[in-house]
Amino acid sequence: MDLLTPARTWAQTEISTIARDPSPPVERMPRLQQAVMFISVVGPIAGLIAAIVLLWRPHAGGIGVGWPEVLVMLAMYALMGFGVTIGFHRLFTHRAFETPRWVRLALAICGSAAGQGMLIRWCATHRRHHQVSDRDGDPHSPHLHGDGLLARLRGMFHAHVGWCFSADAPDLSRSVADLLCDPAILVIDQLYFFWIALGLAVPGAILGAYYHSWHGVISGVIWGGLVRICLMQHVTWSINSVCHVWGTRPFKTADYSTNNFPIAVVSLGEGWHNNHHAFPSSARHGLLWWQFDASYIVIRLMGLLGLAWDIRIPDPSAVDAKIRAA
C-alpha cells in the first residue's frame, strides 16, 4: 500500500495534513487540532471537578460515590490502561511480543478508548522519543528549555502536557509504516472518537442498570469515564515529565530516564522507565523481582493462555552486566 495514502488519512484526523507537495515544516499546530486537544485535555479535568462537587454535595441532588462507582472506575482504568501499556506501548510501538489478530485489534480499541490520542500518532511520537530521547527532536523532553528553575518548570510543563499542543515533525509518520499499511488499524485509528464515546457509555450503562436511574448513568459517565480518563492521562504524562527528572537510574542510558516506584504502581508498570530505555524491546519493564509490573503479569498470563508468544525479555546476565557497567 502506498505510504502517502494512509499518512494523509492520519493527517486529516490528527495533524490536519501531511502535504502531497513539498512544504516547509509546520511550526504551529493547526487550530482545529488545537481545539480537539484542548477539549481532550480540559474535558476530563472538568469531569474530575464535577465529580468532586457532586461527591461533596450529595444532599443537594448531587451524585455521591460508593463502591459501585469505585469498582467501575477501577475496572475501566485497568481495561483501558492495559490497552495503552500492553497494546499501544509494548505491542504496537515496540513489538515486544506477538498475539492473535483479534487480541491485537481489541488492545487497539481499548487503548483508543483511554483518550490519550489516536493509536498511530501515539506510536509514532513514542518511537521518535526513543530515537532522540532528551535531545533535539524529542517531542516531550523536560531538558531542552534552558537552565535555571523557571526553565526546569517550563520543561516539566512541556513534558507533561504542553507537548500535546506542539506541531508534529513533518516526517513523523515515516517511523510507523508498519501501522499505516494495516487497514484494520487504520479503521480503528479513524474511529478514535467513537471509541472515546464508547468508553464513556459503557460505565454509564453499567451504573444506570445498577441504580435503575439516569443519575446512575451520569455517575457512570463521570467516574468510569471522565475521571478515569483524567487520572490515566496524567499518570501516563508523568512518565514523560516525572520519570525523566526524579527517580533512580540503575542503567547508564543516553538520556535522563529514571525508575520511579510510585509512578510504576499507578501506571501499571510503565514507571520503570530507566529499565525500559535500557531494554526498549522488552515486554517486561520491572526487570528485578521486586519491581512490580502489572502489565507484564498480564502478558505472562496471556502467554499461559496461548494469547501471547515470542515474549521478549532480556537475559538476566545481560541485565546484571549492564547494571555493573552503569
Secondary structure by P-SEA (a helix, b strand, c coil): ccaaaaaaaaaaccccccccccccccccccaaaaaaaaaaaaaaaaaaaaaaaaaacccccbbbbcaaaaaaaaaaaaaaaaaaccccccccccccccccaaaaaaaaaaaaacccccaaaaaaaaaaaaacccccccccccccccccaaaaaaaaaaacccccccccccccccccccccccaaaaaaaaaaaaaaaaaaaaaaaaaaaacccaaaaaaaaacccaaaaaaaaaaaaaaacccccccccccccccbbbbbaaaaaaaccccaaaaaaacccccccccccccccaaaaaaaaaaaaccccccccccaaaaaaaaaac
